[in-house]
Amino acid sequence: MTWFQIFQDWDLAVFHWLNESLGNPVLDAIMPWFREKWFWAPLYLFIGAFSWINFGNKGWIIVFGLALSVGVSDFTSSALVKKNVHRLRPCNDPAVVEHVHLRISSCGSGYSFTSSHAANHFAVAVFLIGVFGGSVRWLRPVALTWAAAVALAQVYVGVHYPGDVFFGALLGAVAGRTVWALFRRMGWLRGLDPELQ
């Protein structure tokens, strides 16, 4: 058995556990909302407003960094990885679709690997941790838990495998960390976090 087959078997087993075995009315009501970008719009607006009100022009650096992090992660996931890997979503895969509990109205027509939802939300989380994590100690666990919940929602509703969200999360984390490191090297983050002085 090859390492790839081992990965596929593990991925499918964990998918069925998250998508089927954990199914319950509470999560059925909550998880579909977690993957909706408009559901999180108030949070994004709050981050933008908080940055602008508290840091003035520097606040726009934060917003630009977040947008760039998401842009890099989304482009890499959607335009580079998905279009070359061509992995079917579980809800579109003839081999497993009859066992999938699809908890949203549409499966989606795009490919599955990597999850752009996971990539983009981890990019946001890791960039914010880089900017504020030194002085706001609670930010790291809260941001990572939030991004992980969004990522796991993709599996729970039936549109992604666990491997899709795991590698999407890694991709997003690298994107967020890279943009943060670039901004820090350029000196654009001075004055935002005392530990960066």
N, C-alpha and C positions, 0 to 999 in steps of 0.2 A: 504494500500500500504506500503510495507516494504522500509526501507532506501536503500536497494540494488536496488529495482526497481526504486526508485527515482533517484539514481545515474545512472542507465542504461539509463533511459529516458533522463536525462540531457546530458549524454555523447553522445547519439545518436543525439540529437538536435544540440549540438555544433559541432559535427562532420559534419553534413549536412551543417551547416552554413559555416564552414571553407572549406570544400571540394567542395561544390556546389555553394553556394551563392557568395562567394568571388572570384570564378574563373574568371580569365581574362588572356589575352595573356602575359602580363608582368610577372605575378607570375608564369604562366605556363612555362615560359622560365627560370626563376630564381630558383624556389623552388626545382626542381629535382637536381640541382647542389649542393644545400645546404646540401643535405643528402649524398653526395658522399664523402667518406673519402679521396680519392685522390685529390679532389678539395681543401681540406684544408691542403694537404701535405706541401706546401710552408710555411704556418703559423707554422706548427709543427716544420719544419726545422729551421725557424727563431727563435722560442722560444729556441730550443736546442742550436743554434749557439750563440744567445744573452747571454744565461746563461753561456756557456763555455767561451766566449770571455770576459765577464764582471766579472765573479766570479771564473774563473779557476776551480780548483777541486770542489769547492762548487757548481759550475754549474751542475756537475753530480748528486749532491744531488737533485737538482730541477728536472732534467730529470727522475731520479729514482722515486721521489715522484709522478710525473705525471703518469709514467708507472704503479706504484703501485696503485694509485687512480683509474685509468682506469681498471686495472686488477681486483680489488676488485668489482667495480661497474658492470663490464661486467660479471664476474662469478656469482655474486649474481642475476643479472637480467636474464641472459641466462640459467644458470645451476640450479638455485634454484627456482626463482619465476616463470618463464615461464613454466618450466617443471612440476610445481605443479598446476598452475592456469588453464592452457590449454585454454586460451581465443583465439578464432579465430581472425585473422586479418579481418578488414571490407571487404577487397577485396577478402577474402576467405569465408566469412560468408554467407551462402545461404539466410539468412533472410534479408540481406541489400545489397548484392553484386550488384543487378541490379540498385541500385541508387548511386553506388560509381563511381566517376570519377578517374580512375587509370591513373596517369600521368607519370608513369615510365613503363619500358618494362616488368617487372615481379613483381608480388605481393610478392613473397617470400613464403617459405614453413613453416617457423617457427611460433611460437605463438606470440601473440600481447602484452600481459601484463606481464612485463612492457617493455617500449621501451628502448632497449639497446643504441640506438643512443642518446636519451635524457639523459640517465644515464651517459654515458661516457663523453659527452660534458659538462654536469654540474659538473662532478667530476673534469675535467680539470679546468673549470672556478673557482670553489670554492677553489681548491688547490692553484691556482695562486693568487687569492684574499687574501688567508691566508698568502702567502709568501710576496707579494708585496703591498697588499692593504693599508697598513698603510702609505706608503710613496708615492705611485702612486695613487692619488685620483681618476683619471679617469678610473682606471682599473675595479673597481666594476661594474659601469653601462655598460661599453663596453663589459666586459666578460659575464655578465649575459644576455645582449641583444643578443650577438652572440650565446650563448647556447640556449636561448629561440627560436631564429630564426631557428636553426637546428632542435630543437624539433618540432616546429610548422610545419616545412616542411614535417615531417612524416605524419601529419594529412592531410595537403593540397594535397599531392600526393596520398593519399588513403590507406596507409598501416598501420596506427595506429589510434586509437580513442584518443580523448583529455585526457581521464583518463589514458591511457597508458603512454603518455608523461609527464603528471603531476606527477604521482607517480614514473616514471622513473627519472624525474628531482629531486624529493625528495631523492630517493635512491642515485643518483649520488652525490648530495650535501652532504649527510651524509658521503659517502665514501671519498670524497675530504676533508671534514672537519676533519674526523677521522685521515686520513693519515697525514694531516698538524699538527694536535694536537700531534700526536705521534712523528713526527719529531721535533717539537718544544720542547717537553718534553725531548727528547734525546739530545737536544742542537745542532742538525745538521743545524739549520737555523740561528744560530748566524752569524752576519756579512752580512746578505742578506737584512734585513730591519731594519733601525735604531730603530723602535718601539719595536723590539724584543730583544734589548740589555739589 
